[in-house]
Amino acid sequence: MKIDERLDRLTERHEALTQTVELLTRDLQSIRDFSRDIAEGTARLLHIAQIHEQRITRLEGGEK
């Protein structure tokens, strides 16, 4: 294999690796966004559960 062929192959591999890293970076950002959305949704559900717990306590004659 001549040096030019080896350089061409290395260039192709480098381009393929670059594309892979770009795709992985986008996927990681999507996962971060999804995780943030899950965390926000969980916080909202926790808040709703706390409100319901306080309401049940009041209805049962407790304080709060």
Residue frames relative to the residue before (quaternion, step in Angstrom):
aa qw qx qy qz dx dy dz
M 1.0000 0.0000 0.0000 0.0000 0.00 0.00 0.00
K 0.3773 -0.7443 0.5125 0.2023 3.55 -0.77 1.04
I 0.6750 -0.5143 0.3548 0.3923 3.53 -1.25 0.45
D 0.6381 0.5282 -0.3341 0.4497 3.60 1.00 -0.79
E 0.6469 0.5077 -0.3165 0.4728 3.57 1.01 -0.80
R 0.6502 0.5112 -0.3145 0.4659 3.56 0.97 -0.81
L 0.6507 0.5038 -0.3157 0.4723 3.58 0.99 -0.80
D 0.6298 0.5252 -0.3313 0.4666 3.58 1.01 -0.78
R 0.6614 0.5023 -0.3046 0.4662 3.57 0.95 -0.87
L 0.6493 0.5096 -0.3104 0.4715 3.57 0.97 -0.83
T 0.6343 0.5252 -0.3227 0.4665 3.57 1.02 -0.80
E 0.6507 0.5093 -0.3124 0.4686 3.58 0.95 -0.86
R 0.6632 0.4977 -0.3065 0.4675 3.57 0.93 -0.87
H 0.6336 0.5303 -0.3264 0.4591 3.57 1.00 -0.81
E 0.6566 0.5019 -0.3087 0.4709 3.59 0.94 -0.86
A 0.6453 0.5137 -0.3192 0.4666 3.58 0.99 -0.83
L 0.6570 0.5025 -0.3067 0.4708 3.59 0.97 -0.84
T 0.6241 0.5389 -0.3321 0.4581 3.56 1.04 -0.79
Q 0.6615 0.4976 -0.3043 0.4714 3.57 0.92 -0.88
T 0.6383 0.5305 -0.3243 0.4538 3.57 1.00 -0.82
V 0.6555 0.5034 -0.3089 0.4706 3.58 0.93 -0.87
E 0.6374 0.5195 -0.3304 0.4633 3.60 0.99 -0.77
L 0.6567 0.4964 -0.3105 0.4752 3.60 0.96 -0.83
L 0.6565 0.5067 -0.3112 0.4641 3.58 0.95 -0.84
T 0.6239 0.5352 -0.3350 0.4606 3.58 1.04 -0.74
R 0.6576 0.4932 -0.3082 0.4790 3.59 0.96 -0.84
D 0.6443 0.5189 -0.3219 0.4604 3.57 0.97 -0.85
L 0.6455 0.5231 -0.3183 0.4566 3.57 0.96 -0.84
Q 0.6423 0.5103 -0.3247 0.4709 3.58 0.98 -0.79
S 0.6340 0.5233 -0.3270 0.4662 3.58 1.01 -0.79
I 0.6510 0.5065 -0.3119 0.4715 3.57 0.98 -0.84
R 0.6342 0.5206 -0.3307 0.4663 3.60 1.01 -0.77
D 0.6524 0.5075 -0.3135 0.4674 3.58 0.93 -0.88
F 0.6568 0.5085 -0.3057 0.4653 3.57 0.94 -0.92
S 0.6490 0.5160 -0.3142 0.4624 3.59 0.95 -0.87
R 0.6380 0.5160 -0.3261 0.4695 3.59 1.00 -0.82
D 0.6504 0.5142 -0.3150 0.4620 3.59 0.96 -0.86
I 0.6401 0.5143 -0.3206 0.4723 3.59 1.00 -0.82
A 0.6568 0.5100 -0.3130 0.4588 3.59 0.92 -0.89
E 0.6599 0.4951 -0.3113 0.4717 3.60 0.94 -0.83
G 0.6512 0.5113 -0.3132 0.4653 3.59 0.96 -0.81
T 0.6445 0.5172 -0.3127 0.4683 3.55 1.00 -0.82
A 0.6414 0.5150 -0.3251 0.4666 3.59 0.98 -0.80
R 0.6487 0.5068 -0.3212 0.4681 3.61 0.99 -0.78
L 0.6530 0.5064 -0.3169 0.4655 3.58 0.98 -0.81
L 0.6206 0.5331 -0.3372 0.4658 3.58 1.03 -0.75
H 0.6476 0.5172 -0.3175 0.4607 3.57 0.94 -0.87
I 0.6475 0.5100 -0.3128 0.4720 3.60 0.95 -0.87
A 0.6524 0.5135 -0.3159 0.4593 3.59 0.94 -0.87
Q 0.6447 0.5115 -0.3240 0.4667 3.61 0.99 -0.77
I 0.6379 0.5162 -0.3276 0.4683 3.59 0.98 -0.80
H 0.6668 0.4923 -0.3056 0.4687 3.60 0.91 -0.86
E 0.6308 0.5316 -0.3345 0.4556 3.57 1.00 -0.79
Q 0.6512 0.5021 -0.3146 0.4743 3.60 0.96 -0.85
R 0.6472 0.5181 -0.3222 0.4570 3.60 0.97 -0.85
I 0.6533 0.5016 -0.3193 0.4686 3.61 0.91 -0.88
T 0.6309 0.5335 -0.3313 0.4556 3.59 0.96 -0.83
R 0.6619 0.4926 -0.3051 0.4756 3.60 0.93 -0.89
L 0.6741 0.5017 -0.3032 0.4493 3.60 0.90 -0.86
E 0.6798 0.4687 -0.2846 0.4870 3.57 1.13 -0.63
G 0.6084 -0.6006 0.3355 0.3956 3.57 1.27 0.13
G 0.4875 0.6531 -0.4446 0.3717 3.56 1.19 0.25
E 0.6276 -0.5096 0.4141 0.4182 3.52 -1.31 -0.08
K 0.5187 0.6306 -0.5036 0.2824 3.57 -1.32 -0.34
